[in-house]
Amino acid sequence: MSIMRIGIIGAGIVGLYIGYVALLNGHNIDIFEKEGGLGSGASGNNAGVIHILQTPFTSLKSQLAIRGNKLHRIYSRNIGYRMRRVNAFLVSRSNIHKLVDRFLLRYIRKYGINATMIDSDDLKRSYPFLTKKIKSAIKVEGYYVVDPLEVLIKLSKSVEDLGGTIKFNHEVEYIEISDGKAFIDGLEYDYIVLAAGADTSRLAVKTGIKPPLQKYAKGVMIKTEFLADAIFAELKLTNRNKYSKGGGIIPTPYQDAMILGPGFRWVEDPYDNRIAEDEVNEVLSNFMRLLSIEVYPKKVFSGVRVINYPRDDYIFIFNKPTVAIFGIDSPGFTAAPAIAEEILKRISIK
């Protein structure tokens, strides 16, 4: 394998993991980030869930999430970020789900995921803060929670310790492709990787790549002082937006809060993280109905993710010497190390 010099645009979770994996494989990398620090985008503003269950299982995002879950556990040991293992309970307030849960359970298990039916009365006895209206529950094992900002900080430090460079406050304006080489603001690379979220489409055009159709979705999340040791998410058969991942009630790795959300709302501006009162009320309404207790916001935050629309799956476009990564929405944080390995494998054999 020949050693490459790789320029990566975007220091979110995907860009950092591509840099990290590239360095482990002996390549030289520079990462360009237009912001002055880490975590300003969706990578730093999410609920910190490392997923194991992502439908449809035949999608690229599902396959990479399952691989990413395993790779996070491997890489986190050297990088040093904490992963807290938790169970996820998929609950329903509808009697209809009692009829379909066994079929859903069989479907989940078919893909090697550990899941079991749980008696709803036993669940409510174990977690008395849950509403008595819950009729059915499936326990899914293999979930983890992390602190997104801690992951980004420790991953960036590992990148720099391995000899990589992260150029903050550097908004890329000039990209040129010439004689099989790529140039970022005058610097020459064997490959460039566009992992810049909403900016990827603008940058891709400069390299001759046509971006897919995309939309932007804002997810509002609420931290509360209420504590628990598991994830709780409601199953719905009707009125489900396939672009929304549903959200849930989610613990943090340091057991200092629970997160409600994320909500879901289409927005025009991918950089508009402003939060309206009705968005907060909507999140409270959606997730409080799973609880029998009152909870109060401690902190409210939001992240805007880019969704390939209407495809709703990850899209990688390889046009040597450029790779463009489009639509890494949920579960992108989970999938990031698997995305990195996939990108490096494919450019190494081209």
C-alpha positions as a Python dict, from the first residue, in 0.01 Angstrom:
ca = {
    (1, 'M'): (0, 0, 0),
    (2, 'S'): (144, 337, -101),
    (3, 'I'): (153, 621, 151),
    (4, 'M'): (-87, 902, 60),
    (5, 'R'): (-120, 1263, 161),
    (6, 'I'): (-488, 1323, 234),
    (7, 'G'): (-664, 1653, 285),
    (8, 'I'): (-988, 1633, 484),
    (9, 'I'): (-1236, 1918, 497),
    (10, 'G'): (-1445, 1913, 813),
    (11, 'A'): (-1341, 1837, 1172),
    (12, 'G'): (-1668, 1678, 1280),
    (13, 'I'): (-1685, 1319, 1399),
    (14, 'V'): (-1654, 1175, 1044),
    (15, 'G'): (-1364, 1398, 936),
    (16, 'L'): (-1173, 1334, 1258),
    (17, 'Y'): (-1225, 959, 1240),
    (18, 'I'): (-1111, 949, 877),
    (19, 'G'): (-798, 1137, 981),
    (20, 'Y'): (-739, 905, 1275),
    (21, 'V'): (-780, 581, 1076),
    (22, 'A'): (-567, 721, 792),
    (23, 'L'): (-286, 800, 1037),
    (24, 'L'): (-307, 451, 1188),
    (25, 'N'): (-253, 320, 835),
    (26, 'G'): (58, 531, 784),
    (27, 'H'): (-88, 810, 569),
    (28, 'N'): (-24, 1183, 617),
    (29, 'I'): (-327, 1404, 676),
    (30, 'D'): (-437, 1763, 720),
    (31, 'I'): (-787, 1850, 843),
    (32, 'F'): (-941, 2187, 755),
    (33, 'E'): (-1211, 2329, 982),
    (34, 'K'): (-1377, 2664, 921),
    (35, 'E'): (-1482, 2708, 1286),
    (36, 'G'): (-1246, 2809, 1563),
    (37, 'G'): (-1302, 2491, 1764),
    (38, 'L'): (-1478, 2158, 1786),
    (39, 'G'): (-1843, 2071, 1827),
    (40, 'S'): (-2027, 2364, 1670),
    (41, 'G'): (-2218, 2143, 1424),
    (42, 'A'): (-2431, 1831, 1456),
    (43, 'S'): (-2129, 1629, 1576),
    (44, 'G'): (-2122, 1828, 1898),
    (45, 'N'): (-2496, 1878, 1933),
    (46, 'N'): (-2658, 1539, 1954),
    (47, 'A'): (-2779, 1303, 2226),
    (48, 'G'): (-2462, 1093, 2226),
    (49, 'V'): (-2625, 758, 2151),
    (50, 'I'): (-2414, 481, 1998),
    (51, 'H'): (-2687, 286, 1822),
    (52, 'I'): (-2716, -84, 1746),
    (53, 'L'): (-3065, -79, 1595),
    (54, 'Q'): (-3122, 126, 1280),
    (55, 'T'): (-3388, 39, 1026),
    (56, 'P'): (-3411, -51, 747),
    (57, 'F'): (-3138, -307, 810),
    (58, 'T'): (-3062, -331, 439),
    (59, 'S'): (-2959, 38, 425),
    (60, 'L'): (-2597, 150, 418),
    (61, 'K'): (-2648, 360, 730),
    (62, 'S'): (-2776, 57, 923),
    (63, 'Q'): (-2485, -163, 818),
    (64, 'L'): (-2229, 105, 902),
    (65, 'A'): (-2398, 178, 1236),
    (66, 'I'): (-2371, -186, 1343),
    (67, 'R'): (-2003, -193, 1242),
    (68, 'G'): (-1947, 149, 1396),
    (69, 'N'): (-2087, 36, 1731),
    (70, 'K'): (-1819, -234, 1749),
    (71, 'L'): (-1541, -5, 1624),
    (72, 'H'): (-1624, 265, 1880),
    (73, 'R'): (-1568, 5, 2153),
    (74, 'I'): (-1231, -88, 2003),
    (75, 'Y'): (-1101, 262, 1924),
    (76, 'S'): (-1229, 426, 2242),
    (77, 'R'): (-983, 223, 2449),
    (78, 'N'): (-685, 394, 2286),
    (79, 'I'): (-847, 732, 2231),
    (80, 'G'): (-974, 744, 2588),
    (81, 'Y'): (-1338, 846, 2569),
    (82, 'R'): (-1594, 689, 2798),
    (83, 'M'): (-1870, 461, 2669),
    (84, 'R'): (-2149, 366, 2905),
    (85, 'R'): (-2345, 54, 2811),
    (86, 'V'): (-2721, 82, 2849),
    (87, 'N'): (-3030, -114, 2752),
    (88, 'A'): (-3292, 41, 2529),
    (89, 'F'): (-3660, -26, 2589),
    (90, 'L'): (-3892, 16, 2291),
    (91, 'V'): (-4230, 77, 2447),
    (92, 'S'): (-4581, 129, 2320),
    (93, 'R'): (-4895, 275, 2469),
    (94, 'S'): (-5108, 93, 2212),
    (95, 'N'): (-5265, -251, 2249),
    (96, 'I'): (-5208, -304, 1878),
    (97, 'H'): (-4836, -344, 1946),
    (98, 'K'): (-4903, -650, 2158),
    (99, 'L'): (-4998, -822, 1833),
    (100, 'V'): (-4703, -701, 1625),
    (101, 'D'): (-4420, -701, 1879),
    (102, 'R'): (-4339, -1069, 1828),
    (103, 'F'): (-4302, -1014, 1454),
    (104, 'L'): (-4085, -708, 1521),
    (105, 'L'): (-3877, -906, 1769),
    (106, 'R'): (-3816, -1181, 1513),
    (107, 'Y'): (-3716, -919, 1257),
    (108, 'I'): (-3465, -756, 1495),
    (109, 'R'): (-3312, -1088, 1597),
    (110, 'K'): (-3273, -1190, 1233),
    (111, 'Y'): (-2990, -935, 1209),
    (112, 'G'): (-2803, -1065, 1512),
    (113, 'I'): (-2925, -805, 1762),
    (114, 'N'): (-3003, -923, 2115),
    (115, 'A'): (-3362, -837, 2196),
    (116, 'T'): (-3627, -982, 2428),
    (117, 'M'): (-3993, -925, 2510),
    (118, 'I'): (-4042, -763, 2850),
    (119, 'D'): (-4359, -782, 3055),
    (120, 'S'): (-4486, -424, 3070),
    (121, 'D'): (-4587, -458, 3436),
    (122, 'D'): (-4238, -577, 3527),
    (123, 'L'): (-4090, -284, 3336),
    (124, 'K'): (-4308, -36, 3523),
    (125, 'R'): (-4216, -192, 3855),
    (126, 'S'): (-3846, -159, 3770),
    (127, 'Y'): (-3895, 197, 3643),
    (128, 'P'): (-4187, 343, 3842),
    (129, 'F'): (-4149, 683, 3674),
    (130, 'L'): (-4291, 534, 3351),
    (131, 'T'): (-4656, 592, 3269),
    (132, 'K'): (-4900, 313, 3350),
    (133, 'K'): (-5033, 346, 2994),
    (134, 'I'): (-4742, 143, 2854),
    (135, 'K'): (-4883, -181, 2711),
    (136, 'S'): (-4579, -356, 2566),
    (137, 'A'): (-4201, -339, 2565),
    (138, 'I'): (-3899, -486, 2385),
    (139, 'K'): (-3555, -470, 2546),
    (140, 'V'): (-3267, -420, 2301),
    (141, 'E'): (-2911, -476, 2420),
    (142, 'G'): (-2591, -328, 2282),
    (143, 'Y'): (-2656, 46, 2306),
    (144, 'Y'): (-2401, 288, 2452),
    (145, 'V'): (-2401, 655, 2543),
    (146, 'V'): (-2109, 896, 2513),
    (147, 'D'): (-2040, 1264, 2564),
    (148, 'P'): (-2011, 1390, 2202),
    (149, 'L'): (-1781, 1680, 2288),
    (150, 'E'): (-1551, 1457, 2493),
    (151, 'V'): (-1524, 1218, 2197),
    (152, 'L'): (-1438, 1504, 1959),
    (153, 'I'): (-1178, 1654, 2193),
    (154, 'K'): (-1001, 1325, 2267),
    (155, 'L'): (-1020, 1212, 1904),
    (156, 'S'): (-867, 1540, 1785),
    (157, 'K'): (-588, 1505, 2041),
    (158, 'S'): (-518, 1152, 1916),
    (159, 'V'): (-504, 1281, 1558),
    (160, 'E'): (-248, 1544, 1656),
    (161, 'D'): (-48, 1297, 1870),
    (162, 'L'): (-18, 1071, 1563),
    (163, 'G'): (124, 1359, 1359),
    (164, 'G'): (-191, 1490, 1191),
    (165, 'T'): (-265, 1861, 1154),
    (166, 'I'): (-598, 2029, 1226),
    (167, 'K'): (-625, 2376, 1077),
    (168, 'F'): (-897, 2566, 1264),
    (169, 'N'): (-1044, 2894, 1138),
    (170, 'H'): (-965, 2781, 785),
    (171, 'E'): (-1263, 2805, 551),
    (172, 'V'): (-1162, 2642, 224),
    (173, 'E'): (-1233, 2854, -79),
    (174, 'Y'): (-998, 2720, -346),
    (175, 'I'): (-998, 2360, -468),
    (176, 'E'): (-831, 2253, -791),
    (177, 'I'): (-804, 1911, -954),
    (178, 'S'): (-508, 1879, -1193),
    (179, 'D'): (-314, 1581, -1335),
    (180, 'G'): (-465, 1337, -1086),
    (181, 'K'): (-377, 1554, -787),
    (182, 'A'): (-596, 1773, -568),
    (183, 'F'): (-508, 2115, -430),
    (184, 'I'): (-668, 2280, -128),
    (185, 'D'): (-579, 2646, -108),
    (186, 'G'): (-251, 2569, -288),
    (187, 'L'): (-157, 2258, -84),
    (188, 'E'): (-116, 1936, -287),
    (189, 'Y'): (-285, 1607, -190),
    (190, 'D'): (-319, 1260, -337),
    (191, 'Y'): (-681, 1257, -221),
    (192, 'I'): (-920, 1503, -65),
    (193, 'V'): (-1220, 1399, 144),
    (194, 'L'): (-1518, 1631, 176),
    (195, 'A'): (-1677, 1566, 516),
    (196, 'A'): (-1804, 1916, 584),
    (197, 'G'): (-2173, 1859, 651),
    (198, 'A'): (-2385, 2121, 479),
    (199, 'D'): (-2075, 2268, 312),
    (200, 'T'): (-1996, 1942, 132),
    (201, 'S'): (-2235, 2019, -154),
    (202, 'R'): (-2078, 2362, -219),
    (203, 'L'): (-1730, 2216, -214),
    (204, 'A'): (-1821, 1913, -423),
    (205, 'V'): (-1927, 2134, -712),
    (206, 'K'): (-1573, 2278, -721),
    (207, 'T'): (-1441, 1926, -790),
    (208, 'G'): (-1694, 1840, -1061),
    (209, 'I'): (-1915, 1623, -838),
    (210, 'K'): (-2291, 1677, -861),
    (211, 'P'): (-2445, 1678, -509),
    (212, 'P'): (-2763, 1481, -435),
    (213, 'L'): (-3085, 1654, -332),
    (214, 'Q'): (-3081, 1737, 38),
    (215, 'K'): (-3291, 1890, 313),
    (216, 'Y'): (-3205, 2012, 664),
    (217, 'A'): (-3368, 1898, 987),
    (218, 'K'): (-3328, 2057, 1329),
    (219, 'G'): (-3345, 1844, 1639),
    (220, 'V'): (-3413, 2016, 1973),
    (221, 'M'): (-3298, 1830, 2286),
    (222, 'I'): (-3367, 1899, 2652),
    (223, 'K'): (-3144, 1802, 2943),
    (224, 'T'): (-3330, 1738, 3268),
    (225, 'E'): (-3228, 1651, 3626),
    (226, 'F'): (-3436, 1332, 3615),
    (227, 'L'): (-3207, 1025, 3615),
    (228, 'A'): (-3234, 666, 3487),
    (229, 'D'): (-3002, 394, 3360),
    (230, 'A'): (-3167, 305, 3028),
    (231, 'I'): (-3301, 449, 2703),
    (232, 'F'): (-3677, 463, 2654),
    (233, 'A'): (-3826, 515, 2309),
    (234, 'E'): (-4184, 487, 2188),
    (235, 'L'): (-4279, 259, 1902),
    (236, 'K'): (-4534, 401, 1661),
    (237, 'L'): (-4717, 229, 1378),
    (238, 'T'): (-4887, 541, 1243),
    (239, 'N'): (-4800, 908, 1188),
    (240, 'R'): (-4431, 825, 1179),
    (241, 'N'): (-4198, 1049, 981),
    (242, 'K'): (-3937, 818, 825),
    (243, 'Y'): (-3681, 1101, 829),
    (244, 'S'): (-3718, 1142, 1204),
    (245, 'K'): (-3543, 872, 1405),
    (246, 'G'): (-3803, 907, 1679),
    (247, 'G'): (-3576, 1011, 1963),
    (248, 'G'): (-3619, 897, 2320),
    (249, 'I'): (-3539, 952, 2685),
    (250, 'I'): (-3164, 905, 2704),
    (251, 'P'): (-2912, 889, 2992),
    (252, 'T'): (-2571, 1055, 2978),
    (253, 'P'): (-2242, 865, 3028),
    (254, 'Y'): (-2172, 1044, 3356),
    (255, 'Q'): (-2523, 990, 3500),
    (256, 'D'): (-2577, 1361, 3558),
    (257, 'A'): (-2889, 1412, 3346),
    (258, 'M'): (-3143, 1261, 3108),
    (259, 'I'): (-3193, 1395, 2757),
    (260, 'L'): (-3536, 1420, 2597),
    (261, 'G'): (-3534, 1426, 2219),
    (262, 'P'): (-3438, 1506, 1962),
    (263, 'G'): (-3742, 1668, 1812),
    (264, 'F'): (-3774, 1707, 1438),
    (265, 'R'): (-3842, 2011, 1224),
    (266, 'W'): (-3747, 2090, 864),
    (267, 'V'): (-3548, 2414, 836),
    (268, 'E'): (-3410, 2621, 549),
    (269, 'D'): (-3081, 2726, 709),
    (270, 'P'): (-2841, 2449, 816),
    (271, 'Y'): (-2662, 2689, 1051),
    (272, 'D'): (-2968, 2818, 1236),
    (273, 'N'): (-2966, 2662, 1583),
    (274, 'R'): (-3212, 2910, 1731),
    (275, 'I'): (-3472, 2742, 1948),
    (276, 'A'): (-3833, 2859, 1963),
    (277, 'E'): (-4055, 2808, 2266),
    (278, 'D'): (-4299, 2592, 2070),
    (279, 'E'): (-4013, 2357, 1973),
    (280, 'V'): (-3928, 2304, 2340),
    (281, 'N'): (-4294, 2245, 2424),
    (282, 'E'): (-4324, 1997, 2139),
    (283, 'V'): (-4031, 1791, 2268),
    (284, 'L'): (-4171, 1798, 2622),
    (285, 'S'): (-4512, 1690, 2494),
    (286, 'N'): (-4371, 1406, 2282),
    (287, 'F'): (-4160, 1247, 2554),
    (288, 'M'): (-4336, 1342, 2878),
    (289, 'R'): (-4622, 1113, 2780),
    (290, 'L'): (-4396, 817, 2856),
    (291, 'L'): (-4352, 940, 3214),
    (292, 'S'): (-4569, 954, 3523),
    (293, 'I'): (-4359, 1231, 3681),
    (294, 'E'): (-4297, 1597, 3601),
    (295, 'V'): (-3954, 1688, 3467),
    (296, 'Y'): (-3810, 2033, 3413),
    (297, 'P'): (-3554, 2157, 3158),
    (298, 'K'): (-3201, 2211, 3285),
    (299, 'K'): (-3052, 2292, 2943),
    (300, 'V'): (-3193, 2317, 2592),
    (301, 'F'): (-2979, 2272, 2281),
    (302, 'S'): (-3018, 2177, 1915),
    (303, 'G'): (-2835, 2040, 1615),
    (304, 'V'): (-2912, 2061, 1244),
    (305, 'R'): (-2841, 1756, 1032),
    (306, 'V'): (-2822, 1718, 656),
    (307, 'I'): (-3052, 1454, 507),
    (308, 'N'): (-3029, 1311, 157),
    (309, 'Y'): (-3384, 1360, 35),
    (310, 'P'): (-3582, 1161, -62),
    (311, 'R'): (-3324, 879, -53),
    (312, 'D'): (-3258, 898, 324),
    (313, 'D'): (-2932, 702, 318),
    (314, 'Y'): (-2565, 788, 317),
    (315, 'I'): (-2411, 868, -21),
    (316, 'F'): (-2037, 841, -94),
    (317, 'I'): (-1920, 966, -433),
    (318, 'F'): (-1569, 873, -546),
    (319, 'N'): (-1425, 1080, -827),
    (320, 'K'): (-1049, 1036, -799),
    (321, 'P'): (-880, 1224, -638),
    (322, 'T'): (-1194, 1338, -449),
    (323, 'V'): (-1432, 1165, -211),
    (324, 'A'): (-1753, 1346, -115),
    (325, 'I'): (-1958, 1226, 182),
    (326, 'F'): (-2322, 1334, 177),
    (327, 'G'): (-2605, 1320, 429),
    (328, 'I'): (-2440, 1174, 738),
    (329, 'D'): (-2741, 1226, 962),
    (330, 'S'): (-2843, 998, 1248),
    (331, 'P'): (-2685, 756, 1328),
    (332, 'G'): (-2379, 929, 1181),
    (333, 'F'): (-2200, 961, 1515),
    (334, 'T'): (-2233, 584, 1558),
    (335, 'A'): (-2129, 504, 1203),
    (336, 'A'): (-1828, 741, 1189),
    (337, 'P'): (-1544, 490, 1252),
    (338, 'A'): (-1700, 245, 1005),
    (339, 'I'): (-1737, 524, 748),
    (340, 'A'): (-1368, 605, 799),
    (341, 'E'): (-1258, 247, 744),
    (342, 'E'): (-1482, 213, 437),
    (343, 'I'): (-1349, 534, 278),
    (344, 'L'): (-984, 443, 345),
    (345, 'K'): (-1032, 90, 211),
    (346, 'R'): (-1187, 214, -111),
    (347, 'I'): (-936, 488, -188),
    (348, 'S'): (-645, 256, -109),
    (349, 'I'): (-746, 15, -386),
    (350, 'K'): (-838, 275, -650),
}
